[in-house]
C-alpha cells in the first residue's frame, strides 16, 4: 500500500474524505468498491493515528435500540468476512461479551434489550451471576444480580482493519494523503467547492467528514454544527501472566464501566474516568488505574494486584446523547459526515462505510440513518441515549 506524505495534493477529486481512521478508511473502501475511485483521503498524521489507533477493539451488537443493533450486527458479519473482503487478518476473537449487572433496574433494562436484540437475530441472552463466573473465572459474584451476554461478540485489532481497508482502497485508485492537514473548505452558495490543505488546494464537490474528535472544527469551517467533544480514555496492559491467562470474554462491569479482556499473553484493563475533563490531551497518566483497581477488588479480586507494564490514552468523540452523527447537511448537500461515535466507531465502521457510500450515491442505505442526523439536537428528535460507551 502506498500512503504518501505528499509535497502537493491532487488538484481535484470527486470526493475528499477528511480523517484517515477506521471510518475514513472504510468509507474510502466502500466508495472504491462501488467504482468511485477519484477520492482523496486526508490525514494530518499517519493512518489510524487518532482514535482509531487506540480503541479497545470491542465488536458487538448489544445495544438498546434497533438502529445501533443493525449497525453493530452488520459490522460483525463484515469483520468475520474481513480475511476475504477486503482481505486482511484482523485477529477477530469472538469470545463473547457479558455486561455485569448489579441492580434489578439494570437487569430489567438489559432484559428488554435482549428481547429486542433477539428479534433482530442477535443471539444474546440473560445469564445468572454463576454462569457469568463460569464464562469468566476471575469474577466474584458478590452483589451481582445478572449479566447480559452475547456469544458472537468479542474483539479485534483496529490497526489491521484500518490498513486492510486502506490497502484495498489504494489498490483501486484512492489517494491517501497522510501528514496533510486541512486548513479550510471553500463553498460557493450552497455547494462545496474545494478543500485547502497545508500541501495545496483540492477542487471537489463533496466532502465527507470522518475526523473523529476533531470533527467540530471541520464542521465549523462550513457552518455545520457537529456537536462532538473530545474526552480522554485510558487503558493498561498487564505483565505477561504465568500460568497463561484463560481465554475469557470481553467483560464489562456496567455500573463502573470497568472492563478487561485477553491481550497477547496478559490482560487489557480499562475504565471511563467520570472526572476526566474534555480536551485533546492524550498523555497516559496511570493514576487512573487506582479507580480500576478499586472496582476490581470487589468484582474481580485477582485483577486488583496484577502488575501492569504501560498503556495508552486515546480520545472518545462524544456527542450529547452518546450516539453517532451520520448524514448529509441539509444546508450544504455536498458535506456529509460520520462521526461522534462515542466509543462505538470501530465496531460500527464496516456498516457505516456502506451507509456513506450509499448517501454519496444518493441511494437508500440498508437501514434508515436519519435518526442520527446532526440536526436532531436542533429539532429534539433522535433515538434513545446510549448509556454504554465501551
ABEGO torsion letter per residue (X at the ends): XBBBBBABBBABBABBBBEABAAAAAAAAAAAAAGBABBBBBBABBBGABAAAABAGBBBABBABAAAAAAAAAAAAAAAAAAAOAGBBAGBBBAEBBBBBABAAAAAAAAAAAAAAAAAGBABBBBBAAAAAAABAABBABGBABBBBBAABEBBBAAAAAAAAAAAAAAAGBBBBBGBBBAEBBBBEABBAEBBBAAEBBBBABBBBAAEAAAAAAAAAAGBBBBBBBBBBBBBBBBBBOBBBBBBBBBBBAAAGBBBBBBEABBBBBBBBAABBBEABABBBAAAAAAAAAAAAAABAAAAABBBBEBBBBBBBBBAAGBBBBEBBAABAABBBBBGAGGAAAAAAAAAAAAAAAAAAGBBBABBAAAABAAAAAAGBEBBBBABAX
